[in-house]
Amino acid sequence: MNSYSSITVKNNVQIGYNVMFGENVHVYDHNHIFTNKTMPFSRQGYKLKKVSIGDNCWIGTGTVILGGAQIGNNCVVGANCIIDFHIPDNSIVKNNSELRIEKINFK
């Protein structure tokens, strides 16, 4: 674990051996339910899903790992990713958000 990182467990989080977390990595095995738009989400409970991180993984700075994430062995997750899906063994995942700059024409 690195600075400003957290793991919040309501059900099941499994982390393998030799796993490194960059700064500001957050792991949650739950998420708020928000299906009733007339009731505050704080009163609707949680959806619980297991999180699994395999052996020899490196989780980059700013990554958020959510319930349902299954990260295989020997994986690298790049900075600022949001993971809630299965990543096979020996994979590299990175966030290739395209930076777009547009002109503004004030008249």
C-alpha positions in Angstrom: 0.0 0.0 0.0 1.2 3.5 -0.7 0.2 6.9 0.6 -3.5 7.9 0.5 -4.6 4.5 -0.6 -7.5 2.6 1.0 -9.3 -0.8 1.0 -12.9 -0.7 2.2 -14.4 -4.2 2.7 -18.1 -5.0 3.4 -17.9 -8.5 2.0 -14.8 -10.0 0.3 -11.5 -8.6 -1.0 -8.7 -11.0 -1.8 -5.2 -9.7 -2.6 -2.4 -12.0 -3.7 1.4 -11.9 -2.9 3.8 -9.3 -4.2 1.1 -6.8 -5.1 2.1 -3.1 -5.3 -0.2 -0.2 -5.0 0.7 3.3 -6.2 -0.5 6.4 -4.3 -4.2 7.1 -4.1 -5.4 3.7 -5.0 -8.9 2.8 -3.7 -10.5 -0.7 -3.5 -14.2 -1.2 -2.8 -16.2 -4.5 -2.8 -19.5 -2.6 -2.7 -21.4 0.2 -4.3 -24.5 2.1 -3.4 -27.8 1.0 -4.9 -29.7 3.8 -6.6 -32.7 2.4 -8.4 -35.4 4.4 -6.6 -35.1 8.0 -7.7 -37.5 9.2 -5.0 -35.5 7.8 -2.1 -32.0 9.0 -1.0 -29.3 6.6 -2.1 -28.0 6.4 1.5 -31.2 4.5 2.4 -31.1 2.0 -0.5 -28.4 -0.2 0.7 -25.4 -1.7 -1.1 -24.6 -4.0 -3.9 -21.8 -6.4 -2.8 -19.4 -8.0 -5.2 -16.1 -9.8 -4.5 -12.8 -8.2 -5.6 -9.8 -10.4 -6.4 -6.3 -9.3 -7.2 -3.8 -12.0 -8.2 -0.1 -12.4 -7.4 2.7 -10.1 -8.7 0.4 -7.2 -9.8 1.2 -3.5 -9.9 -1.8 -1.2 -9.5 -1.0 2.4 -10.8 -1.5 5.7 -9.0 -5.1 6.9 -8.8 -6.7 3.6 -9.8 -10.2 2.7 -8.4 -11.0 -1.0 -8.1 -14.7 -1.7 -7.7 -16.8 -4.8 -6.8 -16.7 -7.4 -9.5 -13.1 -6.8 -10.4 -11.0 -9.9 -11.0 -7.4 -9.0 -11.8 -5.3 -12.0 -12.8 -1.7 -12.9 -11.9 1.2 -10.8 -13.2 -0.9 -7.8 -14.3 -0.1 -4.1 -14.5 -2.9 -1.6 -14.2 -1.9 1.8 -15.4 -2.6 5.1 -13.5 -6.1 6.4 -13.2 -8.0 3.3 -14.3 -11.5 2.3 -13.1 -11.6 -1.5 -12.9 -14.8 -3.5 -12.3 -14.3 -6.3 -14.8 -12.1 -9.4 -15.4 -8.5 -8.9 -16.4 -6.7 -12.1 -17.6 -3.3 -13.2 -16.3 -0.3 -11.5 -17.7 -2.2 -8.4 -19.0 -1.4 -4.7 -19.1 -4.4 -2.3 -18.8 -4.0 1.4 -19.3 -6.3 4.4 -19.6 -5.9 5.9 -23.0 -8.2 8.8 -22.5 -7.9 11.0 -25.5 -7.1 14.6 -24.7 -9.3 16.9 -26.8 -8.7 20.6 -27.2 -11.3 22.6 -29.0 -11.3 26.2 -30.1 -13.8 28.7 -28.7 -15.0 31.5 -31.0 -16.6 34.3 -29.0 -18.5 36.7 -31.2 
